[in-house]
Amino acid sequence: MYPASNFLAILPFPDVDPVAFSIGPLSVHWYGLAYVAGILVGWFYARKLLADVALWPGEQAPLTSEKLDDFLVWVAAGIVLGGRIGYVVFYDFAAVSVNPMRAIEIWNGGMSFHGGLAGTTLAMYLFAKRNKIAVWSMFDLVAAVVPFGLFFGRIANFINGELWGRITDVPWAMVFPTGGPFARHPSQLYEAALEGIVLFLLLRLMTHRFKALRQPGFVSGVFVCGYACSRIFVEFFREPDAQLGYLAFGWLTMGMVLSLPMLALGLWAIWRARRAAPNP
């Protein structure tokens, strides 16, 4: 092990209570508020995108604001159910196979982005088919707003002192309450910056400067590729899940393995959108 004296955390870990506030016996956590904030801010931004009909093919928004309001319940269910099921399947399957009740013990594990993405994709597809909405444009609309949820979620991970990074001696290293006496990368903040801020700015450039929403599937592809690249990069600084460790080579993690197919799928979606686009 590394002696604690070898690592000096320049930045102190902020003393923020994971519980935002309590109402009687009910405790409201920052992590739960992050989900609410991500959905509500994303919903508000999506309404703005729909209102600017010049962004869409034939200057026709793929759905009405009223339909978007109806979709909120669908997307919330897709995120929560998909995220939890994904975590159990990808990260905690061995423990759940021994004790199936662990699957609903959310205090013993978290949520998987890749599972949440799968759940949200299914919710989008079913909602679009049911309401006769162009599926790829539906995907693009949601993809453009997902970085809000990713940003708030990673900030909540940081407040909770979870999913911290590997041991390091960089000047901005921190000693996390549950990470032992060693200074570590604040990898949650790296992810918040890349998956949240940088990815949003990239998608904003695509939707407003290059009018990419006119090519259904292009924005979805850029989002998937952008997330996959960001996640793979940050995985080199993030401590792997204790129950899995490194899968191979002393550096390959489950996050990388799950992101590689995303990268391929995103590139295919971009190729498909460009191929299907009408010639100018």
N, C-alpha and C positions, 0 to 999 in steps of 0.2 A: 504493500500500500504506500501511498505518497504521504510523507509527513505534512501535517497541516502547516508547519512553518514555511514550507516551500512556496505556499500560495498566499498572496495578500490581496484581499478584496478591496479595491479602492472605493467602489460604490456600495454603500450599505443597502441591504435588501429592505424595501419599504415595509414598515409595520402596518399593514392594512388587514383588517379583519375580513376573512372570506365571507362572513355574513354581513350583507349590506344593511339590513335592518330587521327587526322582529316585530310581529304583531301578535301579542299573546304568546301561545306556544308555537306559532308559525314563524320559522326563520327563512328569510329571503336571501339567497346567496347571490354574489356577483355573477357567478357562472350562469345562473338562471336568467338574470337580468341581461346578460350578454346575448342570450338567445332571443329574448324579447326585443332588445335594441336592434340586433341584426335584421330581424324580420320586419320590424316597423320602418327602420330607415331604408331598407331595401324596397319595401312596398312604396314608400314615398317617392324614391328615385325612379322606380318602375313607372309610376303614374306620370312622372315628368317625361320619361322616354316615350310613353304611349301618346302623350299630348302633342309631341313634335312629330306629326305625321310625315314630314319631309324626310325623316330618317328611314322610313320603311319602304318595302317594295311597292311600287305603284301609289306611293303616298297614302297607304291604307294600313293603319295600325292592326296588328293581328288579333287583338281582342279589346273589349271595352274596359273602362275603369271598373265597372260593376262586376264584370267577370273576374278581373284581377282581385277584387275584394273577396269574391267567393273562393278564389284559389288559395287564399291565406291559410285556411284550415287544412287544405290538402298538403301544402308545402310544409307546414308545421309538423303534421303527422309523418311525412316522408323523412324529414330531418331527424326527428326524435327516434322513430322506430328503426329507420335504416341505420342511424348512427349507433344505436345500442346493439342491434343485431350484428352489425359489422364489427364492433369491438369484441363481442363474444366469439365470433367466428375467427377473426384474424389474430386476436391477441390473448384470448382467455379460454380457448376451447378446451384445453386439457383440464382446467379446474372445473369448468361447467360440466364436462362429461362425467366427472366424479360426483359433483353436487349440482344438479340441474337448477336448484333454487337460486344459485349464484347469478344466474342470468338476469334475475330481476333485482339483485342487490346492487343498485347503482352506486352505493357508497364504497363498493369494492372494485370499482373500475369506472372508466369513463365512456367516452363516445369516440367513434372512429369517423374521421372525415370521409374516407373512402366509402364506408357504409352509408353515411348520410348522403353522399353524392348519388349512390345507387338508389336509395329510397326516394330522393327528390326527383331523380330522373324518371323513375316509375310513376310517381305522382304527376309529373308534368305530362308524360305520355298519355296516361289514362284520362286526365282532365282535358287535354287537347282533343283527344278522340271523342270524348263524350260531348264536348261543346263545339265540335267541328272547327277547331283552330289549327292553323298550320303548325305542325309539330316542331319543325326546326326554328321557326320564328319564336315559338314559345321557349325553346331551349335558349335561344340567344337573349331573350329578355331577362330570363332568370340568371344566366351566366353573367350578364353585365352588372348585376347587383350583389352577387355572392361575396365579393371582396369585403363588403361592409360586415357581414356576419363573421367572416374569417378574422378580420381585424379585432372586433369586439371579443370573439372567442379566445384568441391568443392573449389578449390583455387580461382576460379572466383567468387563463391558465397561469399567467405571471403572478397575479394577485394571490392565487391559491398556492403558489410556490410549488407547482407540479410541472412535469414534463421539462425539467431543467436540462441544461447542456452538459457537455463533458468537462472534465477537470482542465483548467487552463490557468495561465498567469498573465492574461491580457489585462490592461489597466482597468477595464470596465467589468471585470469578473465579479461575481457575487457569491456569497455563502447562503444557500437556500436552507430554510428551517428543516426540510426533510432530506437534504442532500448530503448530510454528513458535514465534517469540519472543513471541507475543501471548497475552494473558489471555483466556480463553474461559469461557462458561457450562459448568459441570459438568452437562450435560444428561442424562448417564447417571443421576445421582442424582435429577434431577427425575422421570425415568421410573420409577426404582425406587420412589419415593415414591407416585406416582400410579397406575401400573400394578400395583404390588405391594401397598403398605400400604393406600392409600385404597380401591382396588378390592376388596381382600379384605374390608375392613370393611363396604363397601356390600353385598357379596354375603352376608356373615355376617348382616347386618341382614335381608336378604331371606329367607334360609333359616330363621333361628331366630325372628325377631320377627314376620315376616309369613307364615311357613310357605309360601313361594313354591314350594317343591319339589312342593307338592300340585297345582300348575298346570304340567304338563310343558311345557317350552320357555321359561317365564318367566325363570328364572335364566340360561339360555343367552343370551336376548335382552338382559338387563341387562348381562351380562358383555361381549358384543360391542359394545353401545353405549358402555359405560364405557371399554373399551379404545380404541375409535375416537376418542372425545372426548379422552381423555388423550393419545393419540399425535398427533392433529392439533394440540393445544395446544402440546405440547413441540416439535413440528416448527418452530415459530416461533423457538425458541431453539437448535435443533440445526443444525449445519453439514450441508448436503446432501452426498450421496456425490459425491466428486470427479469420477467418470466421468460423472455425470448433471447435476450442478448444479441450478439452478432450472429447472423445466419451463416456467413462464410467470409473467408479472406481476412477476418479481423476488422472489417469495416462495413460489410453489407448488412443492412437492416430491413425489417419488414416494411417500413415506410418507403424505402427505395424500391423494393420488389413490387409493391402495390402501385407505385407511381410510374414505373416503366410502361406498363400497358396503357396507362392514361396518356402518356406522351405519344405513343403510337396511334391511339384512337384520336387524339387531338390533331395530329398531322393528317390523318385520313379525313377528318371532318373539314379541315381547311382545303385539302385537295378536292374533295367532293363539292364544296361550296364554290370554289373557283371554276371547276369544270362545268357546274350547272348554271353558272352566271351567264346571262345573255351577252353577246358581244356588243360593245359600245357602237 
